[in-house]
């Protein structure tokens, strides 16, 4: 059995892995575990969540690589392109790419080269985890029935893009910012709500709407 270790940016991604990906990959004989990025350590406590710097991301990955040196172990990440730390490998060079898919692929390639372990599969989400939710924002009405009119407006915004992955990285227009605008209660509830909504939408729909995410899942499915 393949053991897949995932370093997630935050609790929302962590819960998504636990509630959606673990079951899906388990059918393929892939055992998945996940933890958030270690943001701070004290003698009494480990604080997790948030991609505050590339150095902290790399430290977490390298530590896990050393802890599990077996060839059947694999490692990957679930990070957001939005607000990606600017000390990330090839960050400055990637800003010259106008095509988001080319940009994220360049960053992932540099990421993989820097970690330099054949068991590592770099993944960066275009542009945020919330892009997966925007694959079918209508499902949000089940959790936020008082905002049906706003969710309809959000749906109209999403329909202007060929993929929710292309909903951009502006400080007011990134996927999470749009959700917060149309559904004021989303921010406080997202850790529990977002993975649940993603599960209701279903992987087939998300994969159809989000090609970069789909390519990552396809790669994981083929692990041997």
C-alpha positions as CSV (number, residue, x, y, z in Angstrom):
1,X,0.0,0.0,0.0
2,X,1.2,3.5,-0.9
3,X,1.4,5.9,2.0
4,X,0.6,9.5,0.8
5,X,1.6,12.3,3.2
6,X,0.0,15.7,2.4
7,X,1.2,19.1,3.8
8,X,-1.8,21.4,3.7
9,X,-1.8,25.1,3.9
10,X,-4.5,25.3,6.6
11,X,-7.3,23.6,8.4
12,X,-9.8,23.9,5.5
13,X,-7.5,22.0,3.2
14,X,-6.7,19.5,5.9
15,X,-10.4,18.8,6.5
16,X,-11.0,18.4,2.7
17,X,-8.2,15.8,2.5
18,X,-9.7,13.9,5.5
19,X,-13.4,14.1,4.3
20,X,-13.0,13.7,0.6
21,X,-9.6,12.6,-0.7
22,X,-8.8,10.0,1.9
23,X,-11.9,7.9,1.0
24,X,-11.4,8.4,-2.8
25,X,-7.7,7.4,-2.7
26,X,-8.3,4.6,-0.2
27,X,-10.3,2.7,-2.8
28,X,-7.1,2.7,-4.9
29,X,-5.0,1.2,-2.0
30,X,-3.5,4.6,-1.2
31,X,-3.4,5.4,2.5
32,X,-3.5,9.2,3.1
33,X,-2.6,11.3,6.1
34,X,-2.3,15.1,6.3
35,X,-1.2,17.9,8.6
36,X,-1.1,21.7,8.3
37,X,2.1,23.6,7.8
38,X,3.9,24.2,11.1
39,X,3.9,27.9,11.6
40,X,5.5,28.0,15.1
41,X,6.9,25.7,17.7
42,X,7.4,26.3,21.4
43,X,8.4,23.9,24.2
44,X,4.8,23.3,25.0
45,X,2.9,23.6,21.7
46,X,3.1,23.3,17.9
47,X,1.1,25.9,16.0
48,X,-0.1,24.9,12.5
49,X,-1.7,26.6,9.6
50,X,-0.7,29.4,7.1
51,X,2.0,29.6,4.4
52,X,3.8,32.4,6.1
53,X,7.1,31.7,4.4
54,X,8.6,29.1,2.0
55,X,11.2,28.3,4.6
56,X,8.6,27.0,7.0
57,X,6.9,25.0,4.2
58,X,10.2,23.4,3.1
59,X,11.2,22.6,6.7
60,X,8.0,20.7,7.2
61,X,8.4,18.7,4.0
62,X,12.0,17.9,4.6
63,X,11.3,16.7,8.1
64,X,8.5,14.4,6.9
65,X,10.8,13.1,4.1
66,X,13.4,12.1,6.7
67,X,10.8,10.6,9.1
68,X,9.5,8.2,6.4
69,X,12.3,7.2,4.1
70,X,10.5,4.2,2.6
71,X,10.1,3.9,-1.1
72,X,6.3,3.2,-0.8
73,X,5.9,6.7,0.8
74,X,4.9,9.7,-1.3
75,X,4.6,13.3,-0.4
76,X,2.6,16.2,-1.8
77,X,1.2,19.6,-0.9
78,X,-2.0,21.6,-1.0
79,X,-1.1,25.2,-1.1
80,X,-2.8,28.3,-2.5
81,X,-1.4,30.4,-5.3
82,X,-3.1,33.3,-3.8
83,X,-0.8,35.0,-1.2
84,X,1.9,32.5,-1.9
85,X,5.1,33.7,0.0
86,X,7.4,35.7,-2.2
87,X,10.4,33.8,-1.1
88,X,9.0,30.8,-3.0
89,X,11.4,29.3,-5.6
90,X,11.1,31.2,-9.0
91,X,8.5,33.5,-7.5
92,X,9.8,36.6,-9.2
93,X,10.2,34.9,-12.6
94,X,6.7,33.4,-12.4
95,X,5.1,36.9,-12.2
96,X,6.1,37.5,-15.8
97,X,3.6,34.7,-16.8
98,X,0.2,36.1,-17.8
99,X,-1.3,32.6,-18.1
100,X,-2.2,31.3,-14.6
101,X,-1.7,27.7,-15.7
102,X,1.8,28.4,-17.0
103,X,2.6,30.4,-13.8
104,X,1.5,27.7,-11.4
105,X,3.3,25.0,-13.5
106,X,6.5,27.0,-13.4
107,X,6.2,27.4,-9.6
108,X,5.5,23.7,-9.1
109,X,8.5,22.7,-11.2
110,X,10.8,25.0,-9.2
111,X,9.3,23.7,-6.0
112,X,9.9,20.1,-7.0
113,X,13.5,20.9,-8.0
114,X,14.2,22.6,-4.7
115,X,12.9,19.7,-2.6
116,X,14.8,17.3,-4.9
117,X,13.2,14.0,-3.9
118,X,11.6,11.7,-6.5
119,X,8.8,10.8,-4.0
120,X,7.6,14.4,-3.8
121,X,4.8,15.7,-5.9
122,X,4.4,19.5,-5.7
123,X,0.9,20.9,-5.9
124,X,-0.3,24.5,-5.8
125,X,-4.1,25.3,-6.0
126,X,-5.2,27.8,-8.6
127,X,-5.9,30.3,-7.0
128,X,-7.3,29.2,-3.7
129,X,-9.1,26.2,-2.2
130,X,-12.4,28.1,-2.6
131,X,-12.1,27.7,-6.4
132,X,-13.3,24.1,-5.7
133,X,-16.4,25.5,-4.0
134,X,-17.1,27.8,-6.9
135,X,-17.3,24.7,-9.2
136,X,-21.0,24.7,-8.0
137,X,-21.8,27.7,-5.8
138,X,-25.4,26.7,-5.8
139,X,-24.7,24.1,-3.2
140,X,-23.9,26.9,-0.8
141,X,-27.7,27.5,-0.4
142,X,-28.0,24.4,1.7
143,X,-25.8,25.9,4.4
144,X,-26.6,29.6,3.8
145,X,-30.4,29.7,2.8
146,X,-30.7,33.3,3.8
147,X,-28.3,34.3,1.1
148,X,-29.9,32.7,-1.9
149,X,-30.2,36.0,-3.8
150,X,-26.5,36.7,-3.2
151,X,-25.5,33.2,-4.1
152,X,-27.3,33.6,-7.4
153,X,-25.3,36.8,-8.0
154,X,-22.1,34.9,-7.2
155,X,-23.1,32.2,-9.7
156,X,-23.5,34.8,-12.4
157,X,-19.9,36.0,-11.6
158,X,-18.5,32.5,-11.8
159,X,-20.2,31.9,-15.2
160,X,-18.0,34.7,-16.6
161,X,-14.9,32.4,-16.2
162,X,-14.2,29.2,-18.2
163,X,-13.0,27.6,-14.9
164,X,-13.2,28.6,-11.3
165,X,-9.5,28.1,-11.2
166,X,-9.2,31.3,-13.3
167,X,-11.0,33.4,-10.7
168,X,-8.1,35.5,-9.8
169,X,-5.7,36.5,-7.0
170,X,-6.8,40.1,-6.5
171,X,-7.1,41.3,-2.9
172,X,-10.8,41.8,-3.3
173,X,-11.5,39.3,-6.2
174,X,-9.8,36.1,-5.1
175,X,-12.3,33.2,-4.6
176,X,-12.4,33.5,-0.8
177,X,-12.9,37.3,-1.0
178,X,-15.8,36.9,-3.4
179,X,-17.4,34.3,-1.0
180,X,-16.9,36.7,1.9
181,X,-18.6,39.5,0.0
182,X,-21.7,37.6,-1.0
183,X,-21.9,35.4,2.1
184,X,-20.7,37.3,5.1
185,X,-20.9,34.2,7.4
186,X,-18.6,32.1,5.2
187,X,-15.3,33.3,6.7
188,X,-16.2,32.2,10.3
189,X,-17.6,28.9,9.2
190,X,-15.3,27.9,6.3
191,X,-13.2,25.2,8.1
192,X,-16.3,23.1,8.7
193,X,-18.5,24.2,5.9
194,X,-16.1,24.4,2.9
195,X,-15.0,20.7,2.9
196,X,-18.7,19.7,3.4
197,X,-19.8,21.7,0.4
198,X,-17.0,20.3,-1.7
199,X,-18.1,16.8,-0.7
200,X,-21.7,17.7,-1.8
201,X,-20.5,19.0,-5.1
202,X,-18.5,15.8,-5.6
203,X,-15.1,15.1,-7.1
204,X,-16.4,14.4,-10.6
205,X,-17.9,17.9,-10.9
206,X,-14.9,19.6,-9.3
207,X,-12.5,17.7,-11.6
208,X,-14.5,18.6,-14.7
209,X,-14.4,22.3,-13.8
210,X,-10.9,22.6,-12.4
211,X,-8.3,21.1,-14.8
212,X,-5.2,21.8,-12.7
213,X,-6.8,20.2,-9.7
214,X,-7.9,17.3,-11.9
215,X,-4.3,16.7,-13.2
216,X,-3.1,16.5,-9.6
217,X,-5.7,14.0,-8.6
218,X,-5.0,11.9,-11.7
219,X,-1.3,11.9,-10.7
220,X,-2.2,10.7,-7.2
221,X,-4.5,8.0,-8.5
222,X,-1.6,6.5,-10.5
223,X,0.8,6.2,-7.6
224,X,2.5,2.8,-7.5
